[in-house]
Amino acid sequence: MAAARMFDLQGHRGARGLWPENTLGGFRRAIELGVSALELDCAVTRDGVVVVTHDPELNPDCTRDAQGRFLSGTGPAIRSLSFAQLQAYDVGRLRPGSPYAWRFPAQRGADGARIPRLSEVLTLVRTHGRGRVGVALEIKTFPGQPDLSPDPAAFVAAVRGDIEGAGAAGIVSILAFDWRVLRAARDLMPLQPLVALSEQQPGEDTVMLAAPLPSPWLAGLDPRNFDDSIPRMALAIGAATWGPNYLDLDARSVAEAHALGLRVVPFTVNERPDMELMLAFKVDGMISDRPDTLRALLSERDVPVPSPPTGER
């Protein structure tokens, strides 16, 4: 019961404001910092290995080739590479002068970091986190770009295999913007908690309330049948948690979600004033690139924070 009341402090892609994103070293350091869960993203290689990486194509701002050179442009799709080919790339450092490096000046590089298997990450979190750290596992599919990933059901089945193989079912929740994934997960992994992600910012809108036809991201749900309520749609798809962009939130929508029995854990909240606003809205947790900043704020407010697995504070 104490764990249920704990604020859900999630490290985004591990804690990419501090360490290289979606890497074993970054995840280990985030666990040692003290988070309730690690948020991470998945893709599938050409030979069917589920790997932990955010971008469906190699990101030139954080990817170097076997000669140590940053990619000159967007790299190959993960789906087009075997796992062995993927291991030739180093993702442990940001390109100097890039927008990515400018956003995260405190990130400490770790040369030699590779894109890991999901199974490796799940085993790390289960063992190093001592059962006290969860995995918020985003399955990334793209309705308008089906060639970038397996279809949702096949992807979910592959992830299920890794979860079961690592003995990690008790620490994993499934996140997705593409709610077809949530529908497939509800069928194939009915015991895993589901998190319905949503985005309404210009150029990134997955909900499309003003569109004449329902959004392809909503698995056939029509917002008009739910009075344009995203929390009501999230509940209908089987989610226990709603994960909106924090910029899309207000106190009313959080209260509506809570009245429906949903938890609200927004992404990606990095600045202290925004964290303070989310706390004023009474969210249940936050996903942040800077879990250290969020921990400090919560401690100041006497909100219980996760203890590192070592017991150190």
N, C-alpha and C positions, 0 to 999 in steps of 0.2 A: 504493500500500500504506500509506503514511503516513496518508492520508486515512481509510482503513478503520479504523485504530487510534485515530483522534481521537475523544475523547468527544463524543457527539452532544448538543450544547448547543442546545436549541431555544427560541426566543422565542415564547411563547404569545400568539396573536392579534397578533403582532409583538413587543410587550413592554408589555402593557397596565398593568403596574404603574408604568410610566414615561411612556408616551405613549398617546394615544387608540387604542383597539383597531381592528384591521382597517382601517387608513387608510394611504394612500400615504406620508404624512409619518411615521407611526409605523413603518412597515416600513423606510423609508430610515434612520431613526435607529437601529433595531435592527441593521441591516446594518452601520452605522458603528461600533456598539458592539462587534460581533464575535460572531456566532452561526454555528453550522453550518447551521441551517435556521430558516425562519420557519414556524410552525404557523398555519394560517388556515382559515376556514370559508366554505362556498359556499351560495348560494341562487340561485334563478332568478326573474326578473321575469316579469310577464304577457306581455311581448313577447319572451321567450326569451333575455334577456341574463343570462349567468352573472355574479353579483356576489359580492363578498367581504364577508360579514357573518355574525355568529354566530347571531343570533336570527331565527327564521322570521317573527316579527312585530316591528315597530319597538319598541325598548326605551325606555320613558319616562325611564329614569335616565341615558340618554346621547344622547337625540335631541331636537332643537329644530325647530320648524316655520319657515316662511319669515319669520315675524315675530320669530324669536329666542326663542320661548317653549317651554319644555320641555313635552312632551306630557303631558296630564293623566292618561293611562292608557295601557295597551298600545295601540300604534298599529296601523295596517293591516298585513296580511300582505304580505311582499315579493312573494309570488305574485300579489297582487291589483293591484299597481302596475306601471305602465310604468317603464322606466329613466328617462325624462325626469321623471316624477312623483317618483321616488325621489330625484332630484338636488335637490329643493326642501328636503330635510332636512339639518340640520347635525349631525354626530356627533362633533364635536371637543371636547366638554367634558362633564364629569359634573355631574349635578344636585346642587347644594350640599345637604348634610344627608342625602342618600340613602344607603342601605346600600352601594351601589356606591362612592360617594365615600369612605365611611368605610373600606372595604376597601383602597382605593388612594390614600392621601393624597399620595403622591409623584407621582401622574400630573400631567403638565403639559399643560394644555389647548391646543388649536390651533383657534381659531375658523375656520369656513369649511370644515372637513373634510367630505368627502362619501363616501358608500359607493361604492367603486370597482368598475370592471369587473375580472373575473379576468384578462382579457387584459392590462390595464394593469399589474396587480401582477406577473404573470409576466414581462413585459418589463422592469419595474423591477429585479426580482431578478436576472434573467439579465445585465442590463447593469451595474447598480450593484454587484452581488455578484461580478462578473467570473468567473462560473462556479464560485465557491468557496462559495456559499450555496445550500442546497437549499430546496425548498418542500414542507412536509408538509401536503397539501391534503385537508382533511376535506370529504367530500360528505355533506350533512345531509339525510337522509330519515327519516320517522317512520312505522313500521308501523301505528300506531294512528291516525294523522292524515294519510292519503294526500293530502288536498287542499292540504297545505302545500308540496308540492314535486312535480316531475315524478316518474314512476315511476323506479326505480333505473336501468334500462337507458337510458332517454331522458336522464336526468341525466348519466350517465357519458358518453354520446355527445356531449352538449353540452360537457362539460368537455374531452373529447378534442379537440374542434375548437379550443378556445382554446389548449390545450397545443401542438398542432401548429402553429397559426397564429403563436404566439409563439416557436417554435423552442426550447421549454423541456422537451422530453421527458427530457433528460438530468439534470434537476435536481428532478424531481417524484416524490414518492411519494403514494399514495392511501390515505387513512385513512377508516374508517367504524365507527360503532357498529352500524349496520344492515348486517349481513354480506351481505345481498342485493346491496348496492353492490359489495362485494368480488368477489362471484361475477360480476357484470356486468363489472367492470373486468378481471377475469382473462380474460374472453372478448373484450372489445373493445380492451383495452390490455395485451396479455400481457407486454410488456416493462417496464411500470411496477411498481416494488416496492409491495407491499400491506402495510398495517398494520392489524391487527385490534384495534380498541378494545374495551374491556370496562369495565363498571361494576357493582359489587355493593353499593353503599351503599344504605341504606334510602331508598325513594322514587325512586331513580334506577337500580334494578337492571335491567340489560339481559340478564343471564345466567339468573337465576331458577332456580338449581339445585334449590330445594325445591319448585318448582311441579309439579303433576301432568302438565302438558303442556309440550313444549319452548317456549322463549321465541320470540316472533315476530321478535326481533332477530337470531336465529342462522341465518337462511336455511335452516331445515329440519333443522339438526343437532340431534341429541338428546344432551344431556350424558351420559345413562346409557350411551350407546354408547362413551363416551370416559372412563369411570370418573370422571365429573365433572371432568375435567381441561380447564381453559380453554386452556392451551398446546397440548394435543393437538388441540383443536377449531380453534384458530387455524392450526395447521399444515395441517389437513385442508381449510380454506377457501382455502388457497394463500398465506397471509401469510408474509412473511419476518421480520416484527417483531410483537411483542405489545405493545400500549399500554394497560395497565391503569391505573385510578385508583391512585395511590401508596398510598392507605389500604388497598387490597386485597392488597398485596404482602407476602411474607415471603421469607426466604432460600431456603426449600425450593422455592417456586414459581419463583423466578428460576433456581435450579439446574436444575429440571426443564425449563424453557424452553430454557436453554443446551444441555442434553443433547440436545434435539430439533433444535438448530441455529438456534433463534430468537434474535433480538436482543430485549432488553427495554428499552422507553423509556416510563416512566410519566408520567402527568400528575397534577395540575398542582402542582408542588413549589415552594413559594414561601419557606418558612422554613428558615433554616440548619440547625436540628437535624434536620428531615426530610430535607434534602439529605444530611446526614452519614449518616443511616440508610440511605438509598438507595445511597450509595457503599459502605457496609458490606455491603449485599446484592449488590454487584457488578453493578449495572445498567449498560447500555451507553450510556445517555443519560438526559436528563430534559427534560420540557417545563415551562417556568417563565414566570410573569409577571414575574419579576425575574431575567433572565439576567445582570444585573450582579452580583448577589449570588452566583449560581452560578459565574460566571467567577472571582470573587475566591477562593471556596472551592477550586475546582479548582487555581488557581495556587498557593495555599498548600500543596496536596497534591502539587505538581509533576506534575499531570495536564495533558498538552498541551491547550491551548484554541485555538479558531479565531482566527486573526489577522484584524483588520478588513481589508477589501479595499485600503485605503490603505497597509497595512503597519504602521500605528501600533498600539501596544499600549495 
